[in-house]
Amino acid sequence: MKISIQENDFDVSMELSLLRKDLPGIGGINLFVGTVRDTHLGDDVHAMELEHYPGMTEKALEDIIQQAQSRWEVLNATIIHRVGKLVPTDQIVLVAVASSHRGDAYAACEFMMDYLKTSAPFWKKEHTPNGSRWVDARTSDDDRLKKWQM
C-alpha cells in the first residue's frame, strides 16, 4: 500500500507499474485521477491552494485503505494527494486499487475516493478574479458517502 502527500506531480503510468509489481494475482485495477478545473460556482479559477494537517492526514488515508480492505479483496492500493499551489489541468489526486476481480477494484476505488473527499483533512482555497475563497464541503459528496454507511 502506498500513501503519499506531496507537492510534486505524479506519473500515473509509473504508479500503476509500482502498484502491480510482483502481484500476479491481480485481475483488475481501477483508478481515479482528479484534476484542477478552471471554473467553480460560475467563476474562473486561476489557481487552487491545498493544505493539510501533517500526521493526521496520513493516518486518515491509512484508515480509508484499511476500511476498503475490510470490505473488498484489495491486493494493493495507492493514494497520492498533492498539496501546495496548483493551476487548472494539474493533477490533484490519484486513487488506484488492484484486486483479483474488477468488481472489487471498482467498488473499493469509488469508496476510497468518496471517503477521501469527505473525511480526509485537506483544505482548498480557490483564487479567482474576484479574490480568494475557501472551498466548502459539498452536500453531494456527503450524499455519496451515505451509500457506504451500513
N, C-alpha and C positions, 0 to 999 in steps of 0.2 A: 504494500500500500504506500502511496506517495501523497504527501500533503506539502504544499509549498505556498507561501505568501511572499510575493516578490515584486520588485519594481520593474525588472526587465521582462521583455516579451518572452513567449514560449513558442517552441516549434512543435506543432501538432503531430507531424509525422514522427519526429524523434520520440515524443512522449508515448505514442502508440507502440512504437518498437520496444520501448522500455516496459510498457505495460504487458506485452505479450511474451517477453523474453523468458525462456525456459519453462513455459506453461503450455505444453502440447494439448492439454485437455480443453483449451478454450475453443468454444464453438461459435461465439459471437461477442462482439464488442459494440457498445453503444456509447456515443459521446455527444456532448453539448459544448459548443463554444459560444460564449456571449461576447458581444462587441458593443462599443460606444456608438449610440445613434446620434445623428446630427440635429434631431428635434425632440422636444418633450413638452407636453402641455401646450402645444401650439407655438413654442418659442424655438429659435435656433439655439443649438448648444455648440459652443466653440471648444469647450473642454470640460472634463469631469475630474474631480479630485476624489480619490478613495482613501479613507483612513480606516485603521483597525486598532484593536486593543491587543498588543503582542502578548502571547501566552494564552490568553483567554480565547483568541480566535482559533489558534491551532487546536486547542482542546475541543472547541465546538465542532470543528471539521472532523476530528477523530471520532467524536461521538456520532456524527452523521454517518460516517462509513460503518461504524460498528452496528448502528441500527439497521442499515441496509443489509449487512451481513447476517443479522439475526432473522431477517425476513426472506431473503433470497440467496441462491447459491452465487456468491460473489467470489470469484477466484483471484481477482486483483482489481484495484480501483486507484484512480488518481484524481485529486482535486488541486488545481493550481488557481490561485486568485491573485490578481495584480493589485497593487496599491500605488499611490502617487498620482501625478497628473497625466491624464490620458486625453487623446483627441478622437473625434469621430473616425470610425473604422478600426481603431485599436482594439485588440483582443483584451477582454477583462478576465474571463474565467474559462477554465476547461474542467469539465467533469467527464470522466471516462470510466466505464465499468466493463470488465471482462467476466464472462460466465461460460458454462458449458452450453447453455441454450440461450437463444435470442430473447425469449420472454423474460427471463430473469434479468438479463442485461438491460432491456428496455425499462422495465419497472424500477429496478434499482437506480438507474441513472435519473429517471424522472423524479423519483422520491428524493434522491440526494440533492438535486437542483432545487426542488420545492422547499426542502428544509434549509438549504443554504440561503435562499432568498429571504426567509422569514426568521431564521434562528441564529445565524452567524453574525457576530458583532462587527459589521462593516458599516461605514457611514459614507454617503456620497454627496458631494457638492457639485452642482452644475454651474458653469459660467456661461451666461447668456448676454446678449447686447443690453439687456435691462438690468444687469448686475448678477450677483451670485445668489444661489439659494440651495438649502439642504433638500435632498430628495426624501419625501415622506414615504413610509411604508404604504403599499397598495393593498386595498381591500381584496382585489382579485388574487393576490399572492396568498393572503390568508384563506380565501375560499378554496384555493387549490390544495392547501395544506390539510384541510378538513377531511379530504378523501382518504388520507393516510392514517388518520387517528381512529384506531379501532378500540 
